[in-house]
Amino acid sequence: MINRRTAVALLASPLLLTGCGGGGAEGGRRTRPTRPAPANGTTSQAEQSRQGIPGLGPDRSTAIPRQCTQVVVATGHGPDSPRCTVVLHQRTADGWRAGPDWPAHNALHGWSAHHMLGDLRSPLGVYTLSDAGGLLPDPGSRLPYHRSAGFHSPGTGFEGEPLDGSFDYVIAIDYNRKPGTSPLDWTRPLGLRRGGGVWLHVDHGGPTHGCVSVSEGHMKDLLRTLDPARHPVVAMGYADWLAR
């Protein structure tokens, strides 16, 4: 059960009004690393490999851009569950290769096909991943990294857990945001009512407002692995939806 005082304090945080983030003070610096050449592969290989990601049905596979060779799959345990499993899939000459399963959290009330501000659900969909950042120095991110004090995460979560450190490392999920900007950017192409600030970030041990969270070590792995030249995306939703 959510403690009313905890929930009110959490919702009042300026970093959390639009999702798990997206509102804090702008500032700091962005680094744009050198982008290596895209992975080799033919269109026919891409078509075959897209169908080979376990758990993704034809609709979700079709939504993955043809040039994409890195897919983060966040599979919810149910439409209303705040728990999910994250796996990074990378395409090789022999097809898609899956990394290890990582335990993760999503939004308190599960998932939504029409995410709205304050619904405490994560948006279903396939979204590009183009920008990263955090409170701490760049750990070697291949994605452009924006360090800022605006990533400070005060307060406590829905289960009373401290939120401090949650935004030490984040990757912006390109839901209702402008790619190519800091994760803290407030641009909302769909309008403010549709929420925003949906990120991959460090897990704080409980449900999120709309983000997907994994351990700090796994966030570092993602930052060091996801390559803009490989056009990474996240496919996120509960298992039955992803399988369609």
C-alpha positions as CSV (number, residue, x, y, z in Angstrom):
1,M,0.0,0.0,0.0
2,I,1.3,3.5,-0.8
3,N,1.8,5.8,2.1
4,R,-0.1,9.0,1.3
5,R,2.6,11.3,2.7
6,T,5.3,9.5,0.7
7,A,3.4,9.6,-2.5
8,V,2.6,13.3,-2.1
9,A,6.2,14.2,-1.4
10,L,7.4,12.1,-4.3
11,L,5.0,13.7,-6.8
12,A,5.9,17.2,-5.5
13,S,9.6,16.7,-6.6
14,P,10.2,18.8,-9.8
15,L,12.2,16.0,-11.3
16,L,9.2,13.6,-11.1
17,L,6.3,15.6,-12.4
18,T,6.4,14.2,-15.9
19,G,7.6,10.7,-15.4
20,C,10.7,9.7,-13.5
21,G,12.5,12.8,-14.7
22,G,12.6,15.6,-17.3
23,G,12.1,18.7,-15.3
24,G,15.2,19.7,-13.3
25,A,17.6,22.6,-13.8
26,E,19.4,22.7,-17.1
27,G,23.2,23.1,-17.1
28,G,26.4,21.1,-17.0
29,R,28.0,19.8,-20.2
30,R,27.2,17.4,-22.9
31,T,29.8,15.1,-24.5
32,R,29.4,13.6,-27.9
33,P,31.8,10.7,-28.4
34,T,33.2,9.6,-31.7
35,R,30.8,7.3,-33.5
36,P,32.3,4.2,-35.0
37,A,31.1,2.8,-38.3
38,P,27.8,0.8,-38.3
39,A,28.0,-2.9,-37.9
40,N,28.1,-4.9,-41.2
41,G,25.1,-6.7,-42.4
42,T,22.7,-6.8,-45.3
43,T,19.1,-5.9,-45.5
44,S,18.1,-9.6,-45.8
45,Q,20.0,-10.4,-42.7
46,A,18.3,-7.6,-40.8
47,E,14.9,-8.9,-41.9
48,Q,15.7,-12.4,-40.7
49,S,17.3,-11.2,-37.5
50,R,14.5,-8.9,-36.5
51,Q,12.2,-11.9,-36.3
52,G,14.6,-13.7,-34.1
53,I,14.3,-11.7,-30.9
54,P,12.7,-14.0,-28.3
55,G,9.4,-12.7,-27.0
56,L,8.8,-10.2,-29.7
57,G,5.9,-10.9,-32.1
58,P,5.5,-9.6,-35.7
59,D,4.0,-6.3,-34.8
60,R,6.7,-5.3,-32.3
61,S,9.5,-6.7,-34.6
62,T,8.2,-4.7,-37.5
63,A,8.4,-1.5,-35.3
64,I,12.1,-2.0,-34.9
65,P,14.0,0.2,-37.5
66,R,15.7,-1.7,-40.2
67,Q,19.1,-0.3,-39.3
68,C,18.8,-1.1,-35.6
69,T,21.3,-3.7,-34.3
70,Q,20.8,-3.2,-30.5
71,V,17.5,-3.7,-28.8
72,V,16.8,-3.4,-25.1
73,V,13.7,-5.5,-24.3
74,A,11.9,-4.7,-21.0
75,T,9.4,-7.4,-20.4
76,G,6.8,-6.7,-17.8
77,H,5.5,-9.5,-15.5
78,G,1.9,-8.4,-16.2
79,P,-0.1,-5.5,-17.5
80,D,-0.5,-4.1,-13.9
81,S,2.8,-5.3,-12.4
82,P,5.7,-2.9,-11.4
83,R,8.3,-5.6,-12.1
84,C,10.0,-6.5,-15.3
85,T,13.0,-8.2,-16.8
86,V,15.5,-6.3,-19.1
87,V,17.6,-8.1,-21.7
88,L,20.0,-6.4,-24.2
89,H,19.9,-8.1,-27.7
90,Q,22.6,-7.4,-30.2
91,R,22.6,-8.4,-33.8
92,T,25.5,-10.3,-35.1
93,A,26.3,-12.0,-38.5
94,D,24.5,-15.1,-37.1
95,G,21.4,-13.2,-35.9
96,W,20.4,-11.8,-32.6
97,R,22.4,-12.6,-29.5
98,A,20.8,-12.1,-26.1
99,G,22.6,-10.9,-23.0
100,P,21.8,-11.9,-19.4
101,D,18.4,-11.3,-17.8
102,W,18.4,-8.3,-15.5
103,P,15.7,-7.8,-12.8
104,A,14.1,-4.4,-13.1
105,H,11.2,-2.1,-12.1
106,N,8.7,-0.2,-14.2
107,A,5.8,2.0,-13.1
108,L,3.7,1.4,-10.0
109,H,0.5,0.5,-11.9
110,G,2.1,-1.3,-14.8
111,W,1.7,-0.3,-18.4
112,S,-0.4,1.9,-20.7
113,A,-1.0,2.1,-24.4
114,H,-1.9,5.8,-23.9
115,H,0.4,7.1,-21.2
116,M,-0.9,10.2,-19.5
117,L,0.8,12.5,-16.9
118,G,0.4,11.1,-13.4
119,D,-1.2,7.7,-14.4
120,L,1.8,5.9,-12.8
121,R,2.1,3.6,-15.8
122,S,5.0,3.0,-18.2
123,P,4.2,3.7,-21.9
124,L,4.0,0.6,-24.1
125,G,6.0,0.8,-27.3
126,V,9.3,0.7,-29.2
127,Y,11.3,3.8,-28.8
128,T,14.7,5.0,-29.9
129,L,17.5,5.7,-27.4
130,S,19.5,8.7,-28.4
131,D,20.8,10.6,-25.3
132,A,22.1,9.9,-21.8
133,G,23.2,11.8,-18.7
134,G,23.4,11.8,-15.0
135,L,24.5,13.3,-11.8
136,L,27.9,11.5,-11.9
137,P,30.7,11.8,-14.4
138,D,30.5,10.1,-17.8
139,P,31.4,6.4,-17.2
140,G,32.3,5.9,-20.8
141,S,29.0,6.4,-22.5
142,R,28.8,6.0,-26.3
143,L,25.6,7.9,-26.3
144,P,26.0,11.7,-25.9
145,Y,26.2,12.2,-22.2
146,H,25.0,15.3,-20.3
147,R,26.2,15.7,-16.7
148,S,24.1,18.1,-14.5
149,A,23.2,18.8,-10.9
150,G,19.6,18.7,-12.3
151,F,19.7,14.9,-12.0
152,H,19.6,15.1,-8.2
153,S,16.8,12.8,-6.9
154,P,15.6,13.6,-3.4
155,G,12.8,12.0,-1.4
156,T,11.5,8.5,-1.0
157,G,9.7,6.1,-3.3
158,F,6.4,4.4,-3.1
159,E,7.7,1.7,-0.7
160,G,9.7,4.2,1.5
161,E,13.0,3.5,-0.3
162,P,15.4,6.5,-0.7
163,L,15.6,7.8,-4.2
164,D,19.1,9.3,-3.8
165,G,21.3,8.0,-6.6
166,S,18.5,7.0,-9.0
167,F,19.5,9.5,-11.6
168,D,23.3,9.0,-11.2
169,Y,23.0,7.5,-14.7
170,V,20.1,7.8,-17.1
171,I,19.3,7.0,-20.7
172,A,16.4,9.0,-22.2
173,I,13.7,6.9,-23.8
174,D,12.4,8.9,-26.8
175,Y,8.8,8.9,-25.7
176,N,7.3,12.5,-26.0
177,R,10.7,14.2,-26.1
178,K,13.0,15.7,-28.7
179,P,15.9,13.4,-29.5
180,G,19.3,15.0,-29.6
181,T,18.8,17.0,-26.4
182,S,19.6,16.5,-22.7
183,P,17.3,14.0,-20.9
184,L,16.3,17.1,-18.8
185,D,14.9,18.9,-21.8
186,W,11.2,19.9,-21.4
187,T,10.2,19.7,-25.0
188,R,7.0,17.6,-25.2
189,P,5.8,17.1,-28.9
190,L,2.6,15.4,-27.8
191,G,1.9,18.0,-25.1
192,L,2.5,18.1,-21.4
193,R,-0.6,16.0,-20.6
194,R,1.0,13.0,-22.2
195,G,3.8,13.0,-19.7
196,G,7.5,12.7,-20.5
197,G,10.9,12.3,-18.8
198,V,10.7,8.5,-19.2
199,W,14.1,7.1,-18.7
200,L,16.2,4.0,-18.1
201,H,17.8,4.8,-14.8
202,V,19.4,3.3,-11.6
203,D,17.0,1.1,-9.7
204,H,16.1,2.4,-6.2
205,G,14.4,-0.8,-5.1
206,G,10.8,0.0,-5.9
207,P,8.3,1.0,-8.6
208,T,8.8,4.0,-10.7
209,H,6.5,6.8,-12.0
210,G,7.0,5.6,-15.6
211,C,10.6,4.7,-16.1
212,V,12.4,1.4,-16.3
213,S,15.1,0.9,-13.7
214,V,18.0,-1.5,-13.5
215,S,21.0,-1.8,-11.1
216,E,23.8,0.8,-11.3
217,G,26.2,-1.8,-12.7
218,H,23.8,-2.7,-15.5
219,M,23.2,1.0,-16.3
220,K,27.0,1.4,-16.8
221,D,26.9,-1.7,-19.0
222,L,24.2,-0.1,-21.2
223,L,25.9,3.2,-21.3
224,R,29.2,1.6,-22.4
225,T,27.5,-0.7,-25.0
226,L,24.7,1.2,-26.6
227,D,26.1,2.8,-29.7
228,P,24.3,5.5,-31.7
229,A,25.9,4.2,-34.9
230,R,23.9,1.0,-34.2
231,H,20.6,2.8,-33.8
232,P,19.6,1.3,-30.4
233,V,15.9,1.1,-29.3
234,V,14.0,-0.1,-26.3
235,A,10.9,-2.4,-26.8
236,M,9.0,-2.2,-23.5
237,G,5.7,-3.6,-22.3
238,Y,4.2,-6.7,-20.6
239,A,4.9,-10.1,-22.1
240,D,1.6,-10.7,-23.9
241,W,1.7,-7.3,-25.6
242,L,5.3,-7.7,-26.7
243,A,4.4,-11.1,-28.2
244,R,1.9,-9.6,-30.6
